[in-house]
Amino acid sequence: MICDQAYASPTPYQIYKVLTFTDFRSAQCVDQRFCAVNVKLTVLHVHSDFLCRFPLSLSVNSNYSIVYEIKLTMFVSSEDSTPSFKGFTLILPAVSVGNVGQLAADLIISTLNMPRVGHFHTDCLVPMAGNNPYSGGGGSGGGAEQLSTNAEVYSHSDLRLAVLQIRTPVLQTKVKSFRKLLVSWIKSSGFSRTVLLSSSHAHHRDDQQLHGTALRYLLSPALQDAEKSLKELGWTELERVCAFPGINDSEKRLYIPGGGVTKGLYTDCCTECVPLAVVLLFCSEGDNVPDTFTLTNHLNDWLHLLEKTPQGSTPWRVPSSWRLLFGSGIPPLLF
């Protein structure tokens, strides 16, 4: 991937470093599966090894110099063409307490039979590869031999819904980079709104947060028009807590312990005018399957992803991978 460091060729030919970054927009690229962002490159000489590593359409002038506006983003489509997400709702989890957001994303993908449409190729997440977690479920399922990676995108065109499932933590040194890439991809894809599923340590709640339900929400300024409908559902906004309890009770701050990138991503979306809703649950580590159903049912009350049965329950379908959620069980030979 092109970065802000000089490309060191094994021959005397040298590629100079990236000069400037600008806003996301469409750009012509040989491989149409990649989205593009304007990055101006100046190339003193073109070496064949460069063209092999970066399959781009380049042209050279008489001075052997190039100015080309291209940079590959981390989203890679599973098809020959990049899917359109314009007007879609994006749901993604934060890697947080009890993995509640990730389990909720699993539940949505499995129940709605959402096919995989792409994956993220990034060095910001802990690497991972494994079997298909939704095998046998149809749609997104397929065979168990299908490769699964640390961040994959699933889509449901009829519901105009996309789910980005993040399966591994963000590297500590890459948190800001990951948030920036994520916000850029959300903006360039044209999502109408983004919903971040998260959780926070229950034992860190202050007195006001102990009242009522354990569910909370946050809305960025660009999604404030949804506040009325959430209030009608009886939802509670996440309370700000005292920055210095007992010393200065007038100064409040947003505090989401155990929430991973939740606070930082919310702040970034507020700054970048991205319509974001955070749906959050206070919980503790342990068997978080009941917490997952609580969060997903809460989300369904707003987005109406699935119709309820006459008995009032929602028929969520548990993915096959949950059979090993707590390991493969105790070997009987131990007894």
C-alpha positions as CSV (number, residue, x, y, z in Angstrom):
1,M,0.0,0.0,0.0
2,I,1.3,3.5,-0.9
3,C,2.4,5.3,2.3
4,D,4.1,8.5,3.3
5,Q,7.5,7.0,3.1
6,A,9.8,6.8,0.1
7,Y,9.5,3.7,-2.0
8,A,13.0,2.1,-2.0
9,S,13.6,0.4,-5.3
10,P,16.4,-2.2,-5.6
11,T,17.7,-0.3,-8.6
12,P,18.8,3.4,-8.9
13,Y,15.3,4.3,-9.8
14,Q,13.6,6.0,-6.8
15,I,10.0,6.8,-6.0
16,Y,9.5,9.9,-4.0
17,K,7.1,10.1,-1.0
18,V,3.4,11.2,-0.8
19,L,3.0,14.9,-0.8
20,T,-0.6,15.8,0.0
21,F,-3.9,14.3,1.1
22,T,-7.3,15.6,0.2
23,D,-10.9,14.5,0.4
24,F,-12.3,11.1,-0.8
25,R,-13.6,10.9,-4.4
26,S,-13.7,8.5,-7.3
27,A,-10.6,7.9,-9.3
28,Q,-9.8,5.6,-12.2
29,C,-7.9,2.5,-11.2
30,V,-7.1,-0.8,-13.1
31,D,-8.6,-2.8,-10.3
32,Q,-12.1,-1.4,-9.8
33,R,-12.7,-3.3,-6.5
34,F,-10.6,-0.6,-4.8
35,C,-12.0,2.7,-3.7
36,A,-9.7,5.7,-4.1
37,V,-8.7,8.9,-2.4
38,N,-6.8,11.8,-3.8
39,V,-3.1,11.5,-3.0
40,K,-0.6,13.3,-5.2
41,L,2.6,11.4,-6.0
42,T,5.6,12.7,-7.7
43,V,7.7,10.0,-9.4
44,L,11.2,10.9,-10.7
45,H,11.6,7.7,-12.7
46,V,9.2,4.8,-13.2
47,H,10.6,1.3,-12.4
48,S,8.8,-1.8,-13.6
49,D,8.8,-3.2,-10.1
50,F,6.6,-0.3,-9.0
51,L,4.1,-1.1,-11.7
52,C,4.0,-4.7,-10.6
53,R,3.4,-3.8,-7.0
54,F,0.7,-1.2,-7.7
55,P,-1.6,-2.1,-10.6
56,L,-2.4,1.5,-11.6
57,S,-2.8,3.2,-15.0
58,L,0.2,5.5,-15.2
59,S,1.5,7.8,-17.9
60,V,4.9,9.4,-18.1
61,N,5.7,12.8,-19.7
62,S,8.9,13.7,-21.4
63,N,10.6,14.6,-18.1
64,Y,9.9,11.1,-16.7
65,S,7.8,12.6,-14.0
66,I,4.3,11.8,-12.9
67,V,1.6,13.4,-10.9
68,Y,-1.1,10.7,-10.2
69,E,-4.0,11.0,-7.8
70,I,-4.7,7.6,-6.3
71,K,-4.5,5.6,-3.1
72,L,-6.0,2.2,-2.3
73,T,-8.3,2.1,0.7
74,M,-8.7,-0.8,3.1
75,F,-12.0,-2.0,1.7
76,V,-11.7,-4.8,-0.9
77,S,-14.8,-6.1,-2.6
78,S,-15.5,-9.8,-3.0
79,E,-16.9,-9.1,-6.5
80,D,-15.3,-7.6,-9.6
81,S,-17.1,-4.2,-9.0
82,T,-17.4,-2.3,-5.8
83,P,-20.8,-2.5,-4.2
84,S,-22.8,0.7,-3.7
85,F,-23.7,1.6,-0.1
86,K,-25.2,5.0,-0.8
87,G,-28.2,5.5,1.4
88,F,-27.5,2.3,3.4
89,T,-27.4,2.0,7.2
90,L,-24.1,0.7,8.5
91,I,-23.9,-1.3,11.7
92,L,-20.5,-2.0,13.2
93,P,-19.3,-3.2,16.6
94,A,-16.7,-1.8,19.0
95,V,-14.4,-4.4,20.5
96,S,-15.5,-3.7,24.1
97,V,-16.5,-5.3,27.4
98,G,-17.9,-8.8,26.9
99,N,-17.6,-8.5,23.1
100,V,-21.3,-7.7,23.2
101,G,-21.3,-5.5,20.1
102,Q,-19.4,-8.2,18.1
103,L,-21.9,-10.9,19.2
104,A,-24.8,-8.7,18.3
105,A,-23.3,-8.2,14.8
106,D,-23.0,-12.0,14.5
107,L,-26.6,-12.4,15.4
108,I,-27.8,-9.9,12.8
109,I,-25.7,-11.3,10.0
110,S,-26.7,-14.9,10.8
111,T,-30.4,-14.1,11.2
112,L,-30.7,-12.0,8.0
113,N,-28.6,-14.4,5.9
114,M,-26.4,-11.5,4.8
115,P,-23.9,-12.4,2.1
116,R,-20.3,-11.2,2.4
117,V,-19.5,-8.4,-0.1
118,G,-16.0,-7.6,0.9
119,H,-13.3,-7.3,3.6
120,F,-10.9,-4.8,5.1
121,H,-7.3,-5.1,4.4
122,T,-5.5,-3.1,7.1
123,D,-2.6,-3.3,9.4
124,C,-4.5,-1.6,12.2
125,L,-6.2,-4.8,13.5
126,V,-4.7,-7.9,15.0
127,P,-4.4,-10.4,12.1
128,M,-6.8,-13.3,12.1
129,A,-7.9,-16.1,9.8
130,G,-10.3,-18.9,10.4
131,N,-13.3,-20.9,9.2
132,N,-16.6,-19.4,8.2
133,P,-18.5,-18.6,11.4
134,Y,-21.9,-18.7,9.7
135,S,-21.6,-22.1,7.8
136,G,-24.8,-23.9,7.3
137,G,-26.9,-20.8,7.7
138,G,-27.5,-20.1,4.0
139,G,-26.9,-16.7,2.5
140,S,-23.8,-15.6,4.4
141,G,-23.1,-19.2,5.4
142,G,-21.7,-21.3,2.6
143,G,-19.2,-23.9,3.5
144,A,-17.2,-24.1,6.7
145,E,-14.1,-24.1,4.5
146,Q,-14.7,-20.5,3.4
147,L,-12.0,-18.3,4.8
148,S,-12.9,-15.7,7.4
149,T,-10.7,-12.7,8.3
150,N,-10.5,-10.0,11.0
151,A,-12.9,-7.5,9.4
152,E,-15.6,-8.3,6.8
153,V,-18.5,-6.5,5.3
154,Y,-21.9,-8.1,4.8
155,S,-24.9,-6.5,3.0
156,H,-28.7,-6.9,2.7
157,S,-29.8,-4.8,-0.3
158,D,-33.6,-5.1,0.4
159,L,-33.1,-3.6,3.9
160,R,-30.4,-1.2,2.6
161,L,-28.3,-2.5,5.4
162,A,-24.6,-3.2,5.7
163,V,-22.8,-4.8,8.7
164,L,-19.0,-4.4,9.3
165,Q,-18.0,-7.3,11.6
166,I,-14.7,-6.6,13.4
167,R,-13.4,-9.7,15.0
168,T,-10.1,-8.6,16.5
169,P,-8.9,-5.7,18.6
170,V,-7.3,-2.5,17.2
171,L,-3.5,-2.4,17.7
172,Q,-2.7,0.2,20.4
173,T,-0.4,2.1,18.1
174,K,-2.9,2.2,15.3
175,V,-6.1,3.4,17.0
176,K,-6.1,6.9,15.6
177,S,-5.2,5.6,12.1
178,F,-8.0,3.1,12.2
179,R,-10.5,5.6,13.3
180,K,-9.4,8.0,10.5
181,L,-9.6,5.3,7.8
182,L,-13.0,4.1,9.1
183,V,-14.5,7.6,9.1
184,S,-13.1,8.2,5.6
185,W,-14.6,5.0,4.3
186,I,-18.0,5.8,5.9
187,K,-18.1,9.2,4.3
188,S,-16.9,8.0,0.8
189,S,-19.4,5.2,0.8
190,G,-22.4,7.5,1.3
191,F,-24.0,5.7,4.3
192,S,-27.1,7.5,5.5
193,R,-26.4,6.7,9.1
194,T,-23.9,4.5,11.1
195,V,-24.8,2.6,14.2
196,L,-22.0,1.6,16.6
197,L,-22.8,-1.2,19.0
198,S,-20.8,-1.0,22.1
199,S,-20.6,-1.8,25.8
200,S,-19.1,-0.3,29.0
201,H,-18.1,-1.5,32.4
202,A,-21.1,-1.8,34.7
203,H,-19.0,-1.3,37.8
204,H,-17.9,2.2,36.6
205,R,-21.4,3.7,36.6
206,D,-22.0,6.7,38.8
207,D,-25.2,7.2,40.8
208,Q,-27.3,8.7,38.0
209,Q,-26.4,5.8,35.7
210,L,-27.7,3.2,38.2
211,H,-31.3,4.3,37.6
212,G,-33.4,2.7,35.0
213,T,-32.2,0.4,32.2
214,A,-28.6,-0.5,31.5
215,L,-29.0,0.6,27.8
216,R,-27.8,4.1,26.6
217,Y,-27.4,5.9,23.4
218,L,-25.4,8.8,21.9
219,L,-26.2,10.8,18.7
220,S,-23.7,12.9,16.7
221,P,-25.0,16.4,15.7
222,A,-25.5,15.1,12.1
223,L,-28.1,12.6,13.4
224,Q,-30.0,14.7,15.9
225,D,-33.2,14.3,13.8
226,A,-33.4,10.8,15.2
227,E,-33.6,11.9,18.8
228,K,-37.4,12.4,18.8
229,S,-38.0,8.8,17.7
230,L,-35.6,7.5,20.3
231,K,-37.2,9.5,23.0
232,E,-40.6,8.1,22.0
233,L,-39.1,4.6,22.4
234,G,-38.1,5.5,26.0
235,W,-34.4,5.4,25.3
236,T,-32.0,7.1,27.7
237,E,-29.1,9.2,26.5
238,L,-25.7,8.4,28.0
239,E,-25.1,10.8,30.9
240,R,-21.9,12.8,31.2
241,V,-20.1,12.3,34.5
242,C,-18.1,14.6,36.7
243,A,-14.5,15.1,35.5
244,F,-13.4,15.7,39.1
245,P,-15.9,14.2,41.5
246,G,-16.1,16.0,44.8
247,I,-13.8,18.8,43.6
248,N,-15.6,20.3,40.6
249,D,-19.1,18.9,40.0
250,S,-20.0,21.4,37.3
251,E,-17.4,20.1,34.7
252,K,-18.8,17.0,32.9
253,R,-17.2,14.6,30.5
254,L,-18.1,11.7,28.3
255,Y,-16.8,8.5,30.0
256,I,-17.0,5.1,28.4
257,P,-14.6,2.7,30.3
258,G,-14.1,-0.6,28.5
259,G,-15.7,0.8,25.3
260,G,-12.7,0.5,23.0
261,V,-12.8,3.0,20.2
262,T,-16.3,4.1,21.0
263,K,-15.5,7.5,22.5
264,G,-12.8,8.4,20.0
265,L,-15.0,7.3,17.0
266,Y,-18.0,9.2,18.3
267,T,-15.8,12.4,18.7
268,D,-14.4,12.0,15.2
269,C,-17.9,11.6,13.7
270,C,-19.0,14.7,15.5
271,T,-16.1,16.6,14.1
272,E,-16.5,15.2,10.6
273,C,-20.3,15.7,10.5
274,V,-20.9,11.9,10.1
275,P,-24.4,10.8,11.2
276,L,-23.6,8.3,14.0
277,A,-25.6,6.6,16.7
278,V,-23.9,4.7,19.6
279,V,-26.1,2.1,21.2
280,L,-24.4,1.0,24.4
281,L,-25.0,-1.5,27.2
282,F,-23.5,-1.5,30.7
283,C,-22.3,-5.0,31.5
284,S,-19.6,-7.2,33.0
285,E,-17.4,-9.9,31.6
286,G,-18.8,-13.4,31.7
287,D,-21.5,-15.2,29.7
288,N,-22.6,-12.2,27.7
289,V,-25.1,-14.0,25.4
290,P,-28.1,-12.6,27.4
291,D,-26.6,-9.1,27.1
292,T,-26.3,-9.6,23.3
293,F,-30.0,-10.5,22.9
294,T,-30.8,-7.5,25.1
295,L,-28.8,-5.1,22.9
296,T,-30.0,-6.6,19.6
297,N,-33.7,-6.5,20.7
298,H,-33.2,-2.9,21.7
299,L,-31.7,-2.0,18.3
300,N,-34.5,-3.9,16.5
301,D,-37.1,-1.7,18.3
302,W,-35.6,1.3,16.4
303,L,-34.4,-0.2,13.0
304,H,-37.1,-2.8,12.6
305,L,-34.7,-5.4,11.1
306,L,-36.9,-8.3,12.0
307,E,-40.6,-8.7,12.8
308,K,-41.6,-10.0,16.1
309,T,-43.7,-13.1,16.6
310,P,-47.3,-12.9,17.9
311,Q,-45.9,-13.8,21.3
312,G,-43.7,-10.6,21.2
313,S,-40.3,-12.3,20.8
314,T,-37.8,-11.8,18.0
315,P,-36.7,-14.9,16.2
316,W,-33.0,-14.4,16.2
317,R,-30.9,-17.2,14.7
318,V,-27.7,-18.1,16.6
319,P,-24.7,-18.6,14.3
320,S,-23.1,-22.1,14.3
321,S,-19.8,-20.7,15.6
322,W,-21.5,-19.9,19.0
323,R,-21.4,-23.6,19.8
324,L,-17.7,-23.1,20.7
325,L,-18.2,-19.7,22.4
326,F,-16.7,-21.0,25.7
327,G,-14.5,-23.7,24.1
328,S,-15.2,-27.3,23.3
329,G,-16.3,-28.4,26.7
330,I,-14.5,-30.4,29.4
331,P,-12.9,-33.5,28.1
332,P,-14.6,-36.5,29.8
333,L,-11.2,-38.3,30.2
334,L,-10.4,-35.8,33.0
335,F,-12.9,-37.7,35.2
